[in-house]
């Protein structure tokens, strides 16, 4: 199904937001749109919304399985505002997820378990949101892939990730169970990345509820949603493996000529398997086995 605007979709298909989990994929350019959509369909999302410009195409085999909505990601805060519209129309307790094209969700044991199974367990642990780390992917050969995107030759950094305490601006004290995470290309090329865009943490999976709003920095107005675990033990986390930063660094005239390769001594081929991410400590299985 295709819709001319988000408002049109929300008016005509409000009932779709009563069953989850729901994936929302924002399309910024024409890179790896189909693979991104197919990947999230295979994860087991009940509904997939593809927010994309009219100028881009979806393959015929994909189009009947998703809801295509005309949308421009360009305007400032367009994405969080759209997500907040969807939250407001969703049934309370429905799990929502959002990402961009050329991004791929991985969670522990995703090769054999659906995202719904994982979120059922997470709900049983009384969690309403899940921390995700955005792990930068990049082509190992920029001469062959000048836009830095290659599924066959994808690499990631196997180390160099770190966290800092997150300060409450009102009290000046660290927030409980909240950290700012850094690493990957955003850390290695931070001189080309705006300070507000250097973090790699994103609360990408969350439950809808009245009054919930997403902020521009990928955090929510409910501080418990921004925590990495409950007070009692470690919880599940996920990883979003993303070419988004690599694409931007090679597309931006201010950085593209300074970067001849993204490879470094920490680079390793991405195996497209959750076991590699677990072994590298880039996501947490918690109590789920």
N, C-alpha and C positions, 0 to 999 in steps of 0.2 A: 504494500500500500504506500502511496505517496501523498504528502501533504504540503501545502504551500507555505505554511508557517507553523511554529510551535503552538500558537494560540488556536489555530485550526485543528491541530491534532488533539490538543487537550479538550476542545469542545466536542469533537466527534468520537473520541476513543477514551473517554475518561475511565471506562470500565477496565481497560487494560492495566491500569495502575493499581488494581486490587490484588494482583497475583505477582509474586516475584520468585526469584531475583530478576531484576531488570538491569540491563546494560545500556548505557548511553555512550555512544562513540561520536566524538566531535572530529570532523574532518577539516583539517587546515590547508591541505594541499592534495595533489593527486598521487602521492607516494604510498604504495602498499595499502590501499584502501580495502581491496578484496580480501587480502590475507588477514588483515586485522579483524574484519567482520567475521570471516570463517572461523578464525581462532576462538572468538568469544561465543559463537554459536556452538562450537564443539565443547566448550566449557560447561554447557548446559543451562545457560540463561533462558528463562521462560520467554522473555520479550527482549528484543534488541532494537533500540532506537538509533538511527544513523542520522546525525545532524550534519548536513553537508550542503555546499553550494550547488545550485542547479547546473553549473558548468561541468561538474564531474559525473562520471558514470559508475553505476554498479553492475556487475555481471548479471546476466539473466537468471542464473541458478541461485543467486543470492537474494535478489530483489523480492521474491515471494515470501522469504523467510524473515524479513525485517520490515520496520516501519521507517521509510525514508522521509525526513522532514527538512524542508528548505531552511538553511541557516547559514549565517556568516559569522565565523569565529573572530573576525578582525576587530570589531569595536571593543574598546576597553571594558572589561568586566562582563562581556557578553556571555561567556561560559558560566561563571557563577550565578549570574542572574537567571539564565535558562534553567540551571539545575535547581535553583530555589523555586522557580515556577513549578517544576515537576514535583519537587518535594511537597509543595503546598497542595497539589492535586492528588497525591498518592495516599493510599490507605495507610493508616498508622501501623507500624511494624513491618512494612514491606522493605526488603533489602534492595538497595540501589547501588550501582557501580558506575563510575565514569572513567573514561580515558580518551586518548586522541588516536588518530590513525598512525600507523607504524609503531604502535604500542601493543604489548602482548602480556596478558595476565598469567602469572604462574603462582600456584599455591602448593603447599605440601601434598604430595601424592596425586597431583592433578591428572596424571596419565591414566589413573584407574578410578578416580572419584570425581563426582560432579561438584560444581560450585555450590549447588543446593545442599548436598550432603555436608560440605564443609561448614556452610553457614548455619545449618541446623545444629551442628555441634557447638559452634561459636555462640549461638543463641542460648543453648543449654548451660553455657558457662556465664550466663547473664551479661553478655557483651552486646552492645548496640552499634559498635563500629569496629573496624579493623585497620590497623596501621599497614600501609604498603610502602615499600621502598622502590623508588623509580631508579632502576639500574640502567645506566647508559650502555647502549649497543652502538657499534660503529664498524664500518668495513675495514678490514685489514689492508686493503689496497685502494687508496684514493685515486690512483691513476686509472684503474679499471672502473671504479665506482666514485666519480667525482662528487656525487651528492651524499656520499658517506653511508649509503644504505646498501646492504647486501645480505640476504637471508642465508646464503650459502657460505659466505666468508665473514659472518658476524663475530665480533670479539667483544669482550668486556674486561673491566679491571678486576683482578682477583683479590686485590687488597687496596689499602689507602682510604678506607671508610672510617669515619669517626662521628662522635656525637658530642653536643654541648648542651648544658642545662638551658631550659627555656624560662626566661624571666617574666614574671607577671609585671606588666608596666605600671599597674596601679600600686602594688605593694613593694616592688623591687626585690621580691623573694622568688626563688625558683618554683615553678609550678610542679605540683606533685605528679609523678609518673608521666612527665612530658619532656621530650628532648628534641632538639633540632639535629638532623642528620645530614652529613655532607660526604662527598666522595665522587668518584667517576670523573667524567669530563667537566662537570660544573666546578669541581675542585681544581683539576689540573689547568683549566683555562679560565680561572675565575676573573682574570683581568678583562675578559670579554663578556662576562656574565653580570647582569645587574645584581646588586647585593640582595634585592628582594626575591631573586629567582635562583639562588644558589643551593637552597635546601633540596634534598632528594626524598623527604618524607611527604606522603600524601594519604589522607584518610579517604581512600578510594571506594571502600565498601562500608555502607552505613545504613541504618534503619531510618525510614521516614517517620516523622512525628510532627505534631502541630508546633509551629514557632521555630522549627529548626532552620538555620540558614548557613550556607557555605560562604566563607570569606574569600577574598581574592588570593590569599596566601595558602589556600588549600586546607585551612583549619575551619572549625565550626564554632558557632556562638555558644554551644554547650561544651564546656571544658572537659567533661568526662569523655566525650567523643574523641578528643584529641590525645587521649592517653594511649600508651603502648601496651598496657596490660592492666588487669585488675590488681587490687592490693595483695592478693593471696598467692598468686603464682604467675608464671609466664603464660601468655596466650599466643594463639596463632597469629602470625603475620604473613603477608603476601609480598610478591615482587611484581612490578610492572616493568618488563624489559622493553626499553624504549630507544628508538633511533631519533627521537625528537631533538635532543640537544645537539647531536652530531649534525643533523640536517641544518639546524639553525647556524651553527658555527661555520659550516661551509657555504651557506647561502648569504651570510652577512659579509658585505664588502670590508668591514673593519677587522675581520678575523680570518677570512678565507685564505688570504695570501701569506699569513703567518703560519699556517698549518699545512704541512706537506704529508704528514702521516699522524694518525691517532695512536699508532702502536707505541708502547713503552715497555719497560722491563716487567711491569705488572700485567700486561695484556695476556689474555688466554682465549682460545676459541670458545665461543658459546655453543653448548651442546644441545640446547633446546629441550632441556629435561630438568625437572624440579630437583632431582638428586644433586646436580651440580650446585644449584643455588643453596640447598641445605648444607652441603659440605663446605661451601665458602662462607657460611654464616650470614647469607643475604636474605634469609627468611627463617622463621621460627615455627616448628611444629607444635610447640606447647605441650598439652596433654593428649594430643590427637595422634593415634598410632594406627 
